[in-house]
């Protein structure tokens, strides 16, 4: 099975849904230990992401043939991979999908499992696809876009129906790869030309002057990446460092820093200041150090394995700039991490809000008077964003909200001084940024 892309897709999906694992990590782990050709690697990856993004659609198509049968997870996912291929991959012959799916079931279990898969798929072929719900009800939108109902309800409540439909249509489209150019080593046009000559279709970011975007391709395996001329980073997160209004001598605390993309961006503004980068997990501080070494900022960045909620008790210095890129639901990342929609629960949002406020509370005495504290998340949910800002300001009267420093091109994304990017706005991750200033 090590050279069978369909069997390996089922293996990856089983790991994702059994262990609540990230799909990109499981795909990479399996590919490292497989003997797949490039074409088969692409097929496996396509199947894994396709099933995750369209899970409710695939279950809806299988429903008439399974009734209330309770299947093992792997067998259920095997059937979903087959339906995905039959419905979405025009160039794959149907007989190959049926035969291979049946064989995988027989090898993984027994003849009975193979017979079940064969019968279900032949039945599906005979009757064709069911017409999907097409209305604007929460049920219809949940089924059509494979997003849990509670999330659809939340989006509609916060964003309205039309904006919700834009978001839902956007998140199931293939994501692009974006990079942040290390402008202390090379200019954006120079790097764009170099990578274009290597066959990457590069275009300028719409929202960051140091960003480039590529529709596809492995941008980690280049000499330029190894030499620190750029790093992989979503465009919307490139807005964070500029929001800090950094000076060459700024002393910055990056409180939740791993893997270090924003940390190195912050360091790119600094000449004779310093950046202290913390992460709760010791092994992740190595990622920050590796990134700072590769990008050429190891003399500016120092790291520490510290729970940001306890930072005020462990650090004996103050800073003029602090970044809290807080733990969050990650709802803004669903395009790149589609499994997140199934793993998040409604109660997670308030639990995360509590953690975010604890971290912000721990930063209060570490920030100097007139210093700036930037709070950011990769979600667009109000409970983790605007509500956190409101509660922080109510508790800490010596802080004011300052309008987020941003480029004029982002004006339409700023409301009440806070910047929010929806996944459908610029085809980036969803993101939120707010800036606080300490008055006394």
N, C-alpha and C positions, 0 to 999 in steps of 0.2 A: 504493500500500500504506500510505500515511501515515494513512489513515482506516479501516484494516482491523484490528480488535482481535486477530483470530486470527493474522494475519501478524506483527503486532508482538509478540505473545506468543512466537512462534517466534524472532523476532529477539532478544528479551530473554533467552530461555532459552539460545540459542546463545552469546551473550556470557558468560552466567554459567558455562556448562560448558566453554567453550573457554578463557576467561581466568581461571577461578577467581575470578569477580567476585561482589560482593554483589548479591543479587537486588533489594533495595530501591533501591540506587543505580542499577542498570540500568533498572529500571521508571521511576524518576523522570526519568532522562536521556531515555528514549524518549518519555514523556508530554509532556515540555517541547517536543519537536520534532514532535509529532503534531497531528492535527486531530480527535481523538476527542471524542465527547460524553461527558458524565459516566457515562452507562450503559455505553458501550463501554469507557471507562477502567476501570470496575469489573470488566467482563467480562475484559479483558486481564489485570488484576492477579490476578483469581481464577484464571485459567488458569495463569499463571506459578507462583504459589504452590502451586496444586493439583498440578501436574506434579512440582514439586520434592519436595513432601511425600509423594507417592504413586508415586515413580519406579519402585521395584521391583515394585509392584503392576501398573503399566501395562506394564512390560517383560514380566512374567509373562503378562499377557493377550495380548500381541502375539506371544509366542514361537512358538506353533503355526503362525502364518502367515508368519513371517519365516525360520524354521528357522535356518540359519547365515549368512543373507545379511548382507554387510557394507554398511551404509548410511552415507552422509555424515551427519555429526552433525545438521545442520539437518533432514534428512529423517526421521531417527529421532525427533527431538524433535517434528516436525510430527505424526507418527503418534501419539505419546504425548499431544499436546494433544487430538487428535481422540478417542482412547479415553477420556481424562479427561472430556471433555464428554459423551460418550455414557453413561458410567457414573455420573457425579456431578452433572451439571447437568440436572435433570429438565425445566426449562422451556425448554430449547433444542431446537428441532425437529431430529430426526436427519438429515433430508434437507439442512438448511442446513449442518450440520457436514460431511457427506460432500461436498456440492457445493463449499463454500468451501475445504476442505482439498485437494481435487483441483485446484482452480483455483490455489491458492497454489503447489502443487508444479509445475504446468505453467509458471506465470509465473517461478518461481525457477529452474527447470531446463529441462524439456522435456516433451513429450507422454508419453514413457516413464515419467517420474517420476509424472505425473498418473495414468497407468494403474495403476501399482503401488499408489499410495495408494488409489485407488478399489477395486481388487480386494481389498486387505487389509481395508479397512473394511467392504465388503459381506460378506466372509467372516465377519468378526467379528459383524456383525449377524445373519447366518444361524445361527451356532452359539451366540451368547450368551456371557456371561462365564464364564470358568473358575472353579470353586470354589477359593477361596484356602486354603492350608494353615492348619489351625486348632489345631495342637498347641503344646506348650511347648518344643520343641527350638529351639536357636539358629537353625537354618535357617528354621523356621516363623516365628519372631518377627521375624527379619530381613526376610523377604519381606512379611509382613503389615503391618509398620510402616515399611518402607522405611528401615531402618537397617543399615549394614554389619555383617557378622557379628562382626568383632573388637570393635566397640563393644558389641554385645549381650552378648558374652562378658565384657567388662570390667564392664558394669553388673551382670550376674548375680554375678560374682565379688565385687564390692564392696558391692552393695546387696541381694543375694538375688533369687530369682525373682519373688516377689510384688511387691516394690517396683519391680523393673525393669519389670514389666508396667504398673504405675501410671505410671511415667515415660514409657514408650513411648506409652501411650494419651493422655497429657497433651500431648506435644510436637507432635502433629499437629493440635491444635485451634487455631482462630484466636486470635491473641494480642490482648490488650487494650492500650489506650494509658494509661500512667500518668504523672502529673505531680507534681512536688514544689512545694508552695506556698512562696513567699518570704514567710515570716511576719513579716519586718521591714517589709513593705509592706501586707500584708492578712492577715486571718485565714482559716483553712481554711473555716469555714461561709460567710463572706462571698463568697469566690471560688466555692465550690460553687453558691451561689444565682445568682451572675452568669452562670456558664457554663450552668447548667441552663435559665435563661431564654433562652439563645441556642440551645437545642435539644440540647445535649449531655447524655447520660444519665450523670450523675456519681454515684459512690458512694465512701464512705470506704475507704481502704486498710486491709486487715486487719493489716498489719505495721508501718506507719509512721504516726505521728500527723500528719505533714505531707504525706501522700500522698493523692491522689485518683485514681480509676480510671474510665476511660470505655471502653465496649465498642467504639466506632468513632467516626470523625470526625477532621477535620483541625484539631488544636489548636495548630498553628503559625501559622495565618493569623487570629489574633485580636488586637485592640488590647491585651488583657490580657497576651498573650505578649510582644508588642513592648515593652510597658511594664515588663517584668520582674517581673510578679506571680507568675509560675511558670515552670518549665522542664520539658522532657520528660525523664523519668528513670525507670528501672525501680524498682519498690518495694524490691526486695531491696538495690539499691545505696544506697538511702536509709538503710540501717543502718550504713553505714561511718563517716560523720562523727560520729554519737553514740558510736561505739566508741572514738574518739580521746580521749574525756573532756576536751573542750576547755574552756579558760578564756578570759575576755575579753582577757587579755594574752598568749595563747599565740602562740609563734613557730613556724609550721608549715612543713614541707617536704612538698609533694605531688610525689612523684618521677616519676610516670608519669601526667600530669594530663589530657591532651587527651581529650575536647573541653571539659572544665571543669565538668561537672555536679557531681561530688563537691567540686571546688575551691570553687565558689560556695556549696555547702552548708556546708563548713568555715568559709568567710568569714562566714556568717550568724551564727556564734557569737561572732565576734571584734569587739571595740570598739577597743582600743588596741594590739593585736598586729599580726601580719602573716603573709601566706601567700606562699611562694615556690613557683611552679608550673613544673615542668620537663616537657619532652617532647623526644624524640629528633629529631622532625621540626620544622623551623623553621616551615613553613606551618601546622602544627597549633597552634603557640603563638598564632597569630592567632585561632583558634577560642576559645581560653581567654580572650584579651583581649576578644573580642566578647561572650562570655557574661558576663564580669565587668562589662563596661560596661552591658549590658542589665539585669543584675540589681542594679546599683548598688553593686558592690564593687571598682571599679577602683582606689580609693585604698588598698585592703587587699592586693590581689593583684598580684604582679609575676611576670613570666614569663622563662624562659630556654630556649634550644634546647640541651639537654644530654642526652647518653646517661647514663642513671641509673647504669650500671655504672661510669662514670668520675666520678661526682659528688664523691667524696671528694677527688679531685685538683683539682677546678675550683672548689669552693665554699670560701670562707675564713671561714665562720661556723658556728655550731652551732644546733640547734633543740631545743625541749622536746617537740615532737610531729612524727612523720614518718609519712606514709602511703605505702606501696608497694602501689598497685593494679596488680599485676604483669601483664605480658603472659602470656597463657595460651591454651589450646586453644579457649576460648569454648564448651565443650560445654553450659554452662548457658543459652546464647542460642539453642539450636536451634529453639525455637518461633518466634522472630522472624527468625532467619537460618537457615532449614532447609537451605540448601546446605552449611553447615559439616560436616554429617555425612559428605558425600562427599569433602570436600577434606582432612580430617584423616587422618593416618596414625599407626599405633601408635608409631612412633619419635619422632613430634612431642612426645609427652608427656614423655619423658626429656630431649629437647633443650630444651624449655621450662623444665623443672625446673632445668637448669643455668643458664639465663639468670636465672631467679628468684633463685637462690642468689647469683649474681654481683651482682645489684642489692642484695639484702639485705646482703651483705658490704660493699658500698660505703657503706651507711648507718651502719654500726656506730660509726665515729668522729665522725659528724655529729650523733649523738644525745647530749644531755646526760645526766649521771647522774640517775637517777630519771625520765628522760623515757620516753615511750611510743612504740613503733613498731607500727603496725597494718599487717598483711599481708592483702591481700584479692585474690580472683580471681573471675571469672565462670564458674567451672567447678566441678563436684562430684567430679572425679577425684582420688583419693587421692595419686597420684604428684605432682600439682601443688599439693597442699594439705598434708595431714597429714605426708606424707613430707618435704616441704620444711621444715615446722616442726621435725620431729625432727632433721634434718641441721643446720639452723641452730643449734639449741640445743646439739647435740653439739660444734659447732665454736666456739661463742661462750659460754664458761662464765660470763661476766659478764652474761648475759641470762637472765631467767626468763619463762616463759609466765604471763600473768595472765588470769583469766577475762574473756571479752569482755563489755564493758558493753552491756547489752541490756535491753529492756523485758520484764517478767515474762511477757507474752503469747508471747514467743519461747522460753520455757524448754525446750520439747520439741525445739527445733532446736539446742540447745547440748549438746555431748558433750565431756568432758575439757577444758572451758573454751573450746572452739572452736565457732564457730557455722557451721552448714552448712544451706543451704536447697536442697532438691531442686525441680526444676520442677513436680513434682506436688503439693508440699506446700501452696502457697498460690496456684498458677497465676501465679507470677512467674518471672523468670530464676533459674536455679540459681546459688548464690553461696556463698562461703566467707570467713570472717573469723577472724583470730587476732591477739592482742595480746601484744607482748613489752615487758618493762620492763628498762631498763639498771640493773644494781645498782652497778657501780663502773667 
